[in-house]
Each structure stands twice: as C-alpha cells, then as structure tokens.
C-alpha cells in the first residue's frame, strides 16, 4: 500500500489542542555533540579584479617590449651593465605579471571562494565578479545556492512497532563557508548521513496513524516535518549548513503488512459508513412514525408500529434495492 504525502495535510478539528496535549510525547531534538568549529567565516581582503587583470595583461607586453628595445635599439657603449639591467627588469616584469594573474579570482553568483594562505584561512570572497587577492593564496570554490536532498526510501518501525517505508526531501544551503570546508571532511556527505539519521529518529517516535490527540505521521505530516527540520538543522549546524524546510515524499506501510492494514482501513471505513446510514435511517423512521401519529389518519397499535419500523430500517439500511410486496388483504393478514 503506497501513499504519497500531501504537504498540506489537515491537522484535524483539534489540531492546536491535540499538538499541545502531545507535546510532552515528542522526541527531543537529537544531535551529535560536535567540537567547536576551528574557524568561522569572515570576508577576505580583495581589490577589483580589473586592476589585476590589467597588470596581468599589460605586464608581459611591457616586459617583452623592454627586452626587444634593449636588444634592437640600445647601444650600451662603455656601460653594458645598463643593458643587462634593463633585460633583467623586463624578465622580472613578465614573471611578476604572470604571478599576479594567480591572484585574479572569478566569483559567480551563488558561489563563494574560500581563501587560504599557506594552509591558513584568511577569508571568503562572496562578491560576484572578478576580484584580486594575494597571488600567494589558494582558493576553494563552494556553492552557496539552495539545494535539495531527497533521502532514499527507508524501512523503519514506527512508535507502535509496525514496519513502514518513509522518505523525505530536505532543502538546505551553506551558510558558513569556512565551517563547511574546515569543520567536516565532506559537508555534502555529512548532510546526507545526518538527514537520514534524523529521519529514522523521527519516524520511530511517532505512529503511522493514531486516534485522538496523538500526533501521527499520516495525519500530522506538517507538524512532524517541522520537527524534522529542527533536528536536521541541529545535526548539520557544525558544517555551517542551514535547513530551510523538509517534507515527506513517501510514506506507506511496509509490503509485508500493507495488505492487512488496507483491510483494517477498509473495515473501519465500512463501519463508519454503516454507522452514518443507521443514524440517518433512525431519524427518518422517527420522523415518519411521528407524522403518522400526529396526522391520525391511520390507527396503529404498538405491534404494527414495531413492524413498520422494522420494515423501514430494512429498506433504508439495506445495501440492495428492496422488492416491494403488495398486501391485498388487511394489515393483520
């Protein structure tokens, strides 16, 4: 029995009161005790990338021109050291210009550059466009866009011990780039593992379906996914990640009990329908007997009233169309 969850699930007529009554039964937010982050994000010092690009483009041309000018048009005469100095200066200009090119960083919208100097974190570039930083530094590109992570379909036991299948999608974003790079080994894998762990923890603390004010996975999906978001955020905060929202994408009983649970649900629906039919039929019969008695156009004793009530209930509550029988004699035959 497969069921796709509607994220706007109704909370029931006693939604707010029910959640208040069940608050003490909610699982605590469970997250690992992570060590303090070694660094936190701070902006890196940078200049406009146009200046670095200009130096990197014009520097080699100036150096080559200087060397060619010395070789072709310079006559050192009695001062050969001047020519050698100019050639060395031209070569250094070329090398410095090429070295300056290493400091030009391109930052696209929705991305950031984590800058390191000899292994030490010096800051993060978030301003999009061309930026120029210390050429001795290295950079790591990291995405700050909003991402989706959809878990695999997990098989767990709910609070009642019934095996269920559950999956969820978590919307998340890197908030602190320094923590994402330096606090964990692989922040994407970290988010994946912690999301599945939190989903298992939440699923085992709520029943699939419940009566009364008890929260259930099927009937209170919105409230429970809010709890899931809070737990996932507590777990991935060490990686500098923030959770925007989470939603169930799949919720169903496990195949081995799905058939039995479907029969139970069908039986409950049939009983509820029969109860509604009987209540309506009793009201109709009561109104019919009352009108006949008030009209005083037929005099019925208690036995005939009971027979009429019985016949009307059979006609109104039966699941098949009745076949009328015409009585050609008196009502006592």
C-alpha positions as CSV (number, residue, x, y, z in Angstrom):
1,X,0.0,0.0,0.0
2,X,1.7,3.2,-1.2
3,X,0.7,6.6,-0.1
4,X,2.1,9.9,-1.4
5,X,2.0,12.6,1.3
6,X,0.3,15.9,0.8
7,X,2.4,18.5,2.4
8,X,-0.8,20.4,3.4
9,X,-2.2,17.6,5.5
10,X,-5.0,18.5,7.7
11,X,-4.3,18.7,11.4
12,X,-7.8,17.6,12.4
13,X,-10.5,19.6,14.2
14,X,-8.5,19.5,17.4
15,X,-5.2,20.3,15.7
16,X,-3.8,23.0,18.0
17,X,-5.2,21.4,21.2
18,X,-4.0,18.0,20.1
19,X,-0.5,19.2,19.5
20,X,-0.4,20.9,22.8
21,X,-1.5,17.7,24.5
22,X,1.1,15.6,22.7
23,X,4.0,18.0,23.2
24,X,5.4,16.0,26.1
25,X,5.5,12.9,24.0
26,X,7.5,14.5,21.2
27,X,11.1,13.2,20.8
28,X,13.8,15.6,21.9
29,X,16.0,17.2,19.2
30,X,18.8,14.8,18.9
31,X,22.1,16.0,17.5
32,X,25.7,14.9,17.9
33,X,28.0,16.8,20.3
34,X,30.3,18.3,17.8
35,X,33.6,20.1,18.8
36,X,33.8,23.8,18.4
37,X,34.3,24.9,14.8
38,X,38.0,25.7,14.2
39,X,37.1,28.9,12.2
40,X,34.1,30.9,11.3
41,X,33.5,32.8,8.1
42,X,34.9,36.3,7.6
43,X,35.3,38.4,4.5
44,X,38.6,38.3,2.7
45,X,40.5,41.4,1.7
46,X,40.4,41.9,-2.1
47,X,40.6,44.5,-4.8
48,X,38.8,44.9,-8.0
49,X,39.7,42.2,-10.4
50,X,40.0,44.7,-13.3
51,X,43.3,46.0,-11.8
52,X,44.8,42.5,-11.5
53,X,43.6,41.6,-15.0
54,X,45.2,44.8,-16.4
55,X,48.5,44.1,-14.7
56,X,48.5,40.5,-15.9
57,X,47.7,41.5,-19.5
58,X,49.9,44.6,-19.9
59,X,52.9,43.4,-17.8
60,X,54.1,40.7,-20.2
61,X,53.7,43.1,-23.1
62,X,55.7,45.8,-21.3
63,X,58.4,43.3,-20.3
64,X,58.8,41.8,-23.8
65,X,58.8,45.3,-25.3
66,X,61.6,46.4,-22.9
67,X,63.7,43.3,-23.8
68,X,63.3,43.8,-27.5
69,X,64.1,47.5,-27.2
70,X,67.4,46.7,-25.5
71,X,68.3,44.1,-28.0
72,X,67.4,46.1,-31.1
73,X,67.9,49.7,-30.3
74,X,70.1,50.1,-27.3
75,X,73.8,50.7,-27.7
76,X,75.3,50.4,-24.2
77,X,78.8,51.6,-25.3
78,X,81.0,51.7,-22.3
79,X,78.1,50.9,-19.9
80,X,77.0,47.3,-20.7
81,X,75.6,46.9,-17.2
82,X,72.7,49.2,-18.1
83,X,71.6,46.9,-21.0
84,X,71.8,43.8,-18.8
85,X,69.8,45.6,-16.0
86,X,67.1,46.5,-18.5
87,X,66.9,42.9,-19.8
88,X,66.6,41.6,-16.3
89,X,64.0,44.2,-15.4
90,X,62.0,43.2,-18.5
91,X,62.2,39.5,-17.5
92,X,61.1,40.3,-13.9
93,X,58.2,42.3,-15.2
94,X,57.0,39.3,-17.2
95,X,57.3,37.0,-14.2
96,X,55.6,39.4,-11.8
97,X,52.7,39.9,-14.3
98,X,52.2,36.2,-14.7
99,X,52.4,35.7,-11.0
100,X,49.8,38.5,-10.5
101,X,47.4,36.5,-12.7
102,X,47.2,33.9,-10.0
103,X,45.5,36.4,-7.7
104,X,42.6,37.1,-10.1
105,X,39.6,35.1,-8.9
106,X,36.2,34.9,-10.7
107,X,33.2,34.5,-8.4
108,X,29.9,33.6,-10.0
109,X,26.5,34.5,-8.4
110,X,25.6,31.8,-5.9
111,X,29.2,30.8,-5.3
112,X,32.0,31.7,-2.8
113,X,35.7,31.4,-2.7
114,X,37.4,30.2,0.5
115,X,40.9,31.8,0.5
116,X,43.9,30.2,2.2
117,X,47.4,31.4,2.7
118,X,49.9,28.6,3.2
119,X,47.1,26.5,4.8
120,X,45.8,29.3,7.0
121,X,42.2,30.5,6.4
122,X,42.2,34.2,5.6
123,X,38.7,34.9,4.5
124,X,35.9,34.2,2.0
125,X,35.0,36.0,-1.2
126,X,31.2,36.3,-1.8
127,X,31.1,39.4,-4.0
128,X,30.4,38.2,-7.5
129,X,32.6,39.2,-10.4
130,X,36.4,39.5,-10.8
131,X,38.3,40.0,-7.5
132,X,42.1,40.3,-7.0
133,X,43.7,38.8,-3.8
134,X,47.1,37.9,-2.7
135,X,48.7,35.8,-5.5
136,X,50.3,33.6,-2.9
137,X,46.9,32.3,-1.7
138,X,44.9,29.4,-2.9
139,X,41.1,29.2,-3.2
140,X,38.4,26.6,-2.9
141,X,35.2,27.1,-4.7
142,X,32.0,26.3,-2.8
143,X,28.4,26.7,-3.8
144,X,26.0,28.8,-1.7
145,X,22.9,28.0,-3.7
146,X,19.8,26.4,-2.3
147,X,19.9,22.7,-2.7
148,X,17.6,19.7,-2.4
149,X,18.5,16.4,-0.8
150,X,16.0,13.6,-1.2
151,X,16.6,10.6,1.0
152,X,16.3,7.0,-0.1
153,X,13.2,5.1,0.9
154,X,14.0,4.0,4.4
155,X,12.3,1.0,6.2
156,X,11.8,1.6,9.9
157,X,9.5,0.6,12.7
158,X,7.1,3.3,13.9
159,X,6.2,4.0,17.5
160,X,3.8,1.1,17.5
161,X,6.4,-1.3,16.1
162,X,4.8,-1.5,12.7
163,X,7.2,-1.6,9.8
164,X,6.8,1.4,7.5
165,X,8.6,2.9,4.5
166,X,9.4,6.6,4.6
167,X,11.4,9.2,2.6
168,X,11.8,12.9,2.8
169,X,13.3,15.9,0.9
170,X,15.3,18.5,2.8
171,X,16.0,22.0,1.4
172,X,19.3,23.3,2.6
173,X,22.0,25.9,2.0
174,X,25.6,26.6,3.0
175,X,25.6,29.5,5.4
176,X,29.2,29.5,6.8
177,X,31.6,28.5,4.1
178,X,34.6,28.3,6.5
179,X,32.8,25.6,8.6
180,X,31.7,23.8,5.5
181,X,35.3,23.4,4.3
182,X,37.3,23.1,7.6
183,X,34.9,21.7,10.2
184,X,33.9,18.4,8.4
185,X,35.6,16.2,5.9
186,X,32.8,16.4,3.2
187,X,29.9,18.6,4.0
188,X,27.6,17.2,1.3
189,X,28.1,13.6,2.6
190,X,27.7,14.9,6.1
191,X,24.3,16.4,5.3
192,X,23.2,13.2,3.6
193,X,24.1,11.0,6.5
194,X,22.7,13.3,9.2
195,X,19.4,13.8,7.3
196,X,18.8,10.0,7.1
197,X,19.7,9.6,10.8
198,X,17.3,12.4,11.8
199,X,14.5,10.9,9.6
200,X,14.9,7.5,11.2
201,X,14.8,9.0,14.7
202,X,11.7,11.0,14.0
203,X,9.9,8.0,12.3
204,X,10.5,5.7,15.3
205,X,8.9,8.1,17.7
206,X,5.5,8.6,16.0
207,X,2.9,6.1,14.9
208,X,1.9,5.8,11.3
209,X,-1.8,6.5,12.3
210,X,-3.4,7.2,15.6
211,X,-6.6,8.1,17.3
212,X,-7.4,11.1,19.4
213,X,-4.8,13.8,20.0
214,X,-1.7,11.7,19.5
215,X,0.4,13.0,16.6
216,X,0.8,10.6,13.7
217,X,2.9,10.5,10.6
218,X,-0.1,10.3,8.3
219,X,-2.4,12.9,9.8
220,X,0.1,15.4,11.2
221,X,2.8,15.5,8.5
222,X,3.2,19.3,8.6
223,X,3.9,19.4,12.4
224,X,6.2,16.4,12.3
225,X,8.2,17.7,9.3
226,X,8.8,21.0,11.2
227,X,10.2,18.8,14.0
228,X,12.3,17.0,11.4
229,X,13.7,20.3,10.1
230,X,14.7,21.4,13.6
231,X,16.5,18.1,14.2
232,X,18.3,18.1,10.9
233,X,19.5,21.7,11.5
234,X,20.8,20.8,14.9
235,X,22.8,17.9,13.4
236,X,24.3,19.8,10.4
237,X,24.9,23.2,12.1
238,X,28.5,22.1,12.7
239,X,29.1,22.0,8.9
240,X,27.9,25.6,8.5
241,X,24.6,24.4,6.9
242,X,21.1,25.9,7.5
243,X,17.9,23.9,6.7
244,X,15.1,25.8,5.0
245,X,12.4,23.2,5.2
246,X,11.7,19.5,4.9
247,X,8.8,17.4,3.7
248,X,7.8,13.8,3.5
249,X,7.8,12.5,-0.1
250,X,6.8,8.9,0.6
251,X,5.0,7.3,3.5
252,X,3.5,3.8,3.4
253,X,3.2,0.6,5.4
254,X,5.9,-2.0,4.5
255,X,4.8,-4.5,1.9
256,X,4.5,-7.4,4.3
257,X,1.8,-5.7,6.3
258,X,0.3,-3.4,3.7
259,X,-2.5,-5.8,2.7
260,X,-3.6,-6.4,6.3
261,X,-3.5,-2.7,7.1
262,X,-5.5,-2.0,4.0
263,X,-8.2,-4.4,5.1
264,X,-8.3,-2.8,8.5
265,X,-8.7,0.6,7.0
266,X,-11.5,-0.7,4.7
267,X,-13.2,-2.3,7.6
268,X,-13.1,1.0,9.6
269,X,-14.5,2.9,6.6
270,X,-17.3,0.4,6.2
271,X,-18.2,0.6,9.9
272,X,-18.2,4.4,9.8
273,X,-20.4,4.4,6.7
274,X,-22.8,1.9,8.3
275,X,-23.0,4.0,11.4
276,X,-23.8,7.1,9.5
277,X,-26.5,5.2,7.5
278,X,-28.1,3.8,10.6
279,X,-28.2,7.2,12.3
280,X,-29.9,8.7,9.3
281,X,-32.3,5.9,8.9
282,X,-33.4,6.1,12.6
283,X,-34.1,9.8,12.2
284,X,-36.1,9.2,9.1
285,X,-38.1,6.4,10.7
286,X,-38.7,8.5,13.8
287,X,-40.0,11.4,11.7
288,X,-42.3,9.1,9.7
289,X,-43.8,7.5,12.8
290,X,-44.3,10.9,14.4
291,X,-46.0,12.3,11.4
292,X,-48.3,9.3,11.0
293,X,-49.3,9.5,14.7
294,X,-49.8,13.3,14.5
295,X,-51.9,13.0,11.4
296,X,-54.2,10.5,13.0
297,X,-55.2,9.0,9.6
298,X,-54.0,5.5,10.4
299,X,-54.5,3.9,13.8
300,X,-51.5,1.7,14.5
301,X,-51.0,-0.3,17.6
302,X,-47.6,-0.9,19.1
303,X,-47.0,-4.2,17.3
304,X,-47.8,-2.6,13.9
305,X,-45.6,0.4,14.7
306,X,-42.7,-2.0,15.5
307,X,-43.3,-3.9,12.2
308,X,-43.3,-0.7,10.2
309,X,-40.2,0.5,11.9
310,X,-38.5,-2.8,11.2
311,X,-39.5,-2.7,7.5
312,X,-38.4,0.9,7.1
313,X,-35.0,0.1,8.7
314,X,-34.5,-2.9,6.4
315,X,-35.3,-0.7,3.3
316,X,-33.2,2.2,4.4
317,X,-30.2,0.3,5.7
318,X,-30.0,-2.5,3.2
319,X,-27.3,-2.4,0.6
320,X,-29.6,-3.8,-2.1
321,X,-32.7,-2.4,-3.7
322,X,-35.8,-3.7,-1.9
323,X,-38.5,-5.7,-3.7
324,X,-42.0,-4.5,-2.6
325,X,-44.7,-7.0,-1.7
326,X,-48.3,-5.8,-2.2
327,X,-50.6,-7.0,0.6
328,X,-54.1,-7.5,-0.9
329,X,-55.7,-8.2,2.5
330,X,-55.8,-6.3,5.7
331,X,-52.7,-5.3,7.6
332,X,-53.4,-8.1,10.1
333,X,-53.0,-10.8,7.4
